Amino acid sequence: MRVRFHNSYADIDPSVWDRLIDSECPFTRHAFLLLMERHAGESHSWRSMPLSISDADGETVWVMPLYAREDSFGEYVFDYLWANAYHRAGLPYYPKLISAVPFSPIESPRWGAAPGADVQALLELSRRAIAERAADGGYSSWHILYPPERALGELRTAGGFALRPQCRFAWDNRGYGSFDDWLGEMQARKRKSVRRERRIVRDAGLRVEALPGGDVTPWQWREFYAMYQSSYLKRGMYPYLPLQFFEEMAEAMPESVVLFRVDDAERPGECLAASLCLRDGEQLYGRYWGCLREVDCLHFEVCYYATVEYCIAEGLVRFDSGVQGEHTKVPRGFAPHLAHSVHWFAHPEFARAVGEFIQREARHVKAHCGALAQALPYRRSGAAGAD
């Protein structure tokens, strides 16, 4: 077996990557990862180092996204306390290695294996190779962010990893025929509240339209990008991605892109707010939101209710709304689910200390996630599919 660390996703045949990853999830497609590399790679400290393993015949049997990082921005798994502890001990925490999708806290495959391959053996071979690279390159650690649930067992079996739980939020489709069918699962008071919020937006003369990526015009992308920029600038941050990323993504994978636009009846053709989502055959994934004018309840309509309606109409089984925002998501029926990040440290004492920290933290995270599930607005337990 031969392990290789590549300098770019362009070094790996797209058809080989997508075949091995074997997932509809748009975030792990070769086209998406290559666009991220081109438009927000080293300029935002995501230096591509994708890993591949070939067999004795030269056939690629394993691929894994991998990045070298000099900071932790855009990961949504907060490890600043660990970085600070390294600093106080006089040790460098950065650079570190990450298996993830840049700026995308989405549960999706973190490796791909050929049919019939020994996944456990290939995972162990990857770990040994990464440990050697860490020693040679001065990397403090390796972090696998948001692997799917089915991968956690293999990581536990491999040993040497600390699994850190985190709450994320999703809406689950229980075979609803309409938005009202879903509302029927809610407590009367909550149902009334949702209808009131939707009425406020409707009475303001605003209408939400869902456009597939192939139908979005260049002008509409420029409109969206102005709002995308404003949402970052309001938080004192510069946007991670340029306009060209979104235009090229819609061209490369139009079937995966959905743009929710808000039209103002008083200003026909003018976009007031927008939300960009990605999708596959089963799930919708919420990503970016922005607006040019604040309107009461408009964020809830565009980012929650219109997306739920879209999922029902399209027969999608889940809307993954990501991490954070529990104060607005849980009261509107988005259930908490446990997701994980996985961590390996080269320094044995720090590995032990961080592992103990994660064990203590995990008890509180799981308790908090359970409490949030109890606060869901449904009339009967389990209607939303909370973990």
Buried (B, 14 or more C-beta within 10 A) or exposed (E): EEBEBBEBBBEBEBEBBBBBBEBBBBBBBBBBBBBBBBBBBEEBBBBBBBBBBBEEEEEBBBBBBBBBBEBBBBBBBEBEEBBEBBEEEEEEBBBBBBBBBBBBBBBBBBBBBBEEBEBEEBBBBBBEBBBEBBEEEEBBBBBBBBBBEEBBEBBEEBEBBBBBBBBBBBBBBEEBEEBEEBBEBBEEEBBEBBEEBBEBBBEBEBBBEBBBBEBBEEEBBEBBBBBBBEBBEEEEEEBBBBBEBBBBBBEBBEEBBBBBBBBBEEEEEEBBBBBBBBBBEBBBBBBBBBBBEEBEBBBBBBBBBBBBBBBBEBEBBBBBBBBBBBEBBBBBBBBBBBBBBBBBBBBEEBBEBBBEBBEEEBEEBBEBBBEBBEEBBBEEEEBBBBB
